[in-house]
Amino acid sequence: MTAQIRLRREWWRGAVALMALWVLPATASPSDDPVAPEPRIRDITVIAERFHFTPAEIEVTQWDTVRLTLRAVDVPHGIAIAELGVRVVARPDQDPVTVEFVADAPGRYRFTCAVFCGSGHGNMSGVLTVTSADGEVAAGGPDSVSDLEVDIVEPDFNLITLPTTLRLPHNSFAFRLTHRFSRPLAGGPGYGNLLEDFLGFDSPAFIGLELRYGLAPGVQVGVYRNNDRNVQIFGRYNVLWQRDGQGIGLDAYVSVEAFDNFREAYSPAVGAVVSKRLGDRAAVYLEPLWIGNTNKALFHPEPVFSSDREHSFVLGLGSRVRVLDTVYVSGEYVPRLSGFDNGDHHVSVAVEKRAGGHLFQVNISNGLGATPVQVAQGADNDDWFIGFNITRKFY
């Protein structure tokens, strides 16, 4: 009897052991966790010369160890991939430089020249595509890489006063300075000789500072302040991307501005910005805007005015033409179709130069305004004013 009991115990122990050997490997295997493929080394040589990289498009697989060698041909060049922490500089009279990194995250990464190398420096860029382990490639379209690339047709977020449909990259900043000199170009005897006044550049100026931020892909917000303490807060949402096959852009636009550092006399504005590319040389703009509380004291061209209409509906018309590789001429006309209509319609023309992340513009306008409300309030019927805009992109 005792031997039978002992035999039964041994049988159950053996059965339990066999079940454990069958169950434990299945439960211990981390089947739900992604397994990184075996790492491999990719040796890639990039040749840099004014103003392009060869190759300009590189594709690797996730988890590859990339050994990137940069060779400069004519002048010192660099290569920088901000998201991956890559930045090296090569010189033509020295050996090529090599940097090594792991491509651990799928996506598209823009690389740029890390050394200013001349007038075309801002156009010198390429794209590193990291495909996922299963071979999928990042989707195209207006992604973070395309937003970072220089758009030679639409180089700035504004024409002169009117907004454009240029996208601001996510988590990036841009700065703008507007400057309008108060001395009219045809001011008459009371202003003295125009040349002696240096075309009005010696006169007091109406100055504005703007900072905008890429809140999300296709979404940008900003704040603009004049030196009379008028503050505007604005936002834009990109509905259609101008750089697609149709060449049509569409932004929804909203803003509000007020006196005394945004404390009184609030004026909202809402509308749309429609753009159309004309090849690689020009873009035209159509911008319907409704502007509230236009009838308030700011830059009315007449010292005494009266109107029983408080609001305005305007139609902004504008164009930018690239006459040289980095030189443009711009113009805009903003007729008021209904509502408050004191003074003349806004007209402005400009010539501008793009240099890297900067855009320098000299403009002539029949008014001093730079915001939707100031433009809708009307311009001077007789005089013209000289000014300039400076834009700086921080990306």
Buried (B, 14 or more C-beta within 10 A) or exposed (E): EEEEEEEEEEEEEEEEEEEEEEEEEEEEEEEEEEEEEEEEEBEBEBBBBBBBBEEEEBBBBBBBBBBBBBBBEEBBBBBBBBBBEBBBBBBEEEEBBBBEBEBEEBBBBBBBBBBBBEBBBBBBBBBBBBBBEEEEEBEEEBBBBBBBBBBBBBBBBBBBBBBBBBBBBBEBBBBBEBBBBEBBBEBEEEBEEBEEBEBBEEBEBBBBEBBBBBBEBBBBBBBBBBEEEBBBBBBBBBBBBBBEEEBBBBBBBBBBBBBEEBEEBBBBBBBBBBBBBEEEEBBBBEBBBBBBBBBBEBBBBEEEBEEEEEBBBBBBBBBBBBEEEBEBBBBBBBEBEEBBBBBBBBBBBBBBBBEBBBBEBBBBBBBBBBBBBBBBBBBBEEBBBBBBBBBEBEB
